Amino acid sequence: MTDKLLGLLSKRPWTERWLTRLAGAALSSAAYLLCLPWDLRNRAESPGSTTETTPATVLGVAVLAVFLLVLAVYFGHRDALAWPLLLVAAPPATLMYLSFRTNPEPPDASLWPLTWAFSTLVMAAGVLVAASVARQFREDGGDSMDGLMVAHPSA
């Protein structure tokens, strides 16, 4: 059972491999939707107030970061290095982009593209680092040099 949950996905059947990847993308999307509100832009605290507030909380961002890092470690350990980026970082980045784009009001001084780009960069870098570290703890690296080196016969 442990091999089925933690073994390399490349050694699993095709359907199991893709269902696991689909579940990972769904989990990262669900984590984003649960931890961060759909509309992330600042709002006035009350009508007529000059103090702005955002519906995103530090706790929500921290929980999302921890959950995405755990998913990145899991897929980094089980799959090729590009898959964690596509499965863990891309869905939240896409949802964030849609959240910013679908707001009917004009963007606040057009800062949302910069916010989205920075957030996507931070998510992608965190996922790649976590996945790279997790790959170091594989039991079977799959990249062995066995059979590639030939002993030179000495005369």
N, C-alpha and C positions, 0 to 999 in steps of 0.2 A: 504493500500500500504506500509506503514511503517513496518508493521508486516512481509510482504513478503521480504523486503530488510534487515531488522534488527532482525527479529525473529530467534529463534533457528533453525538450520538446521535439527535437529533431529525430529522436528515437521512438516517439509515440506515433500512433496511427494518425492519418491525415485529419479525420473528423475530430478527434480529441484535441489535436494541435490547434485547429482553427476555432473550436468551441472555447478552449482556454483563452485564446487571444481575444475573442469576442467578449468573453466575460471580463477580461482585464480592461478593455476599452469601456465597457458598460460601467464597471466599478469606478473608474476614474471620472467618468461623466457624472455618475450619481454622487460621488464625493464632492465634486465641484458644486452641483446644484443644491446639495444639502448644507454645505459649509458657507457658501457665498450667495448673496441675493442676486437676482437676475440683473437688476439695474445697479451698477456700481458707482454712479456719479454722485457728487456731493449735492446735498439739498439744504435749504434753509432750515434751521432748527425749529422755528415757528414762523408763521406769516409775519413779514416785516422785519425779521431778525437778520442781522448781518453775520451771525455765527453760522457756519456751515457744518453739517454732519454727514457722514456716509453710513450706509447700512452695513458695510463690511466691518467686522470686528476683528480685533487682534486674535481672539480665541478661534474664530472661524478660519482665519488664514493659517494659524498654527496647526489646527487639526487637519486642514487640507494638505499642508506641507508634509506632515508626518504620514498621512495616509498615502500620498503620492510617492514618498520615499520608500515606504514599505512595499508598495506595488512595483516600484523600480527595482528594488533589491530582488524581489521574487522573480520578475521576468528577466532581470540581468543574470540571475543564477541559472535559469532554465532555458533561455533562448539566445539567439544572436543579438549582438549589441544594438543594432538598429531598431529592433522590435520594441524595447522599452520606451524609446523616444516616440514611436508611432502610437503605442498603446496607452501610455501613461501621460505624456506631456501634450500630445496633439489634441485629444478631446477637450480638456479644460481650456486650452488656448483657443480652440474653435468656438466653444461656448462663450468665452469672454469676448471674443470678437463680435459674435452675434449679439451679445448683450449690449455692447457699445453701439453697434450699427443700427439696431432696431429701435432705439429710443427716438420718439418723434421730435423731441426738442433738439435744437442745434447743439453740437458739442460745446462744452465750456472751453472757449478759446482754442479749440481744436487740440486739446492735450490728450485726448483719448488714444490717438494712434501711438503716441510716445509711451503712454502708460501700458498699452497692450503689448508693444514691442519689448519693453523692459520686462514685463511680467512673463512673457513667453520666453525670453532669453534666460531669465532666472530659473523658470521651471525646467527648461530643456537642459541647462547646465547641471542643475541638481539631479535630474533623472540620469543623465549620462555618467556623472560621477558615482552615484549610488550603484548603477548597473555595472560600471567598471570594477568597483570594489567587490561587488557580489560575485563577479566572474572569477575573481582570484580564489574563491573558496569552492570552486567546482572540484568534484572528485575526479571526473573524467574530462579533461580539457578538450579533447577531440582534436587538438592541434599538435599531436605528438610528431616527432621526427622519425619514428620507427619505420623502417623500410626505405627511408630516403637516403640514408647514409650507407655507403658501400665501403667495406674494408678494402684497402689497397693491398694487394699481395706484395709482400716484400721479397726481394730476390736473395 
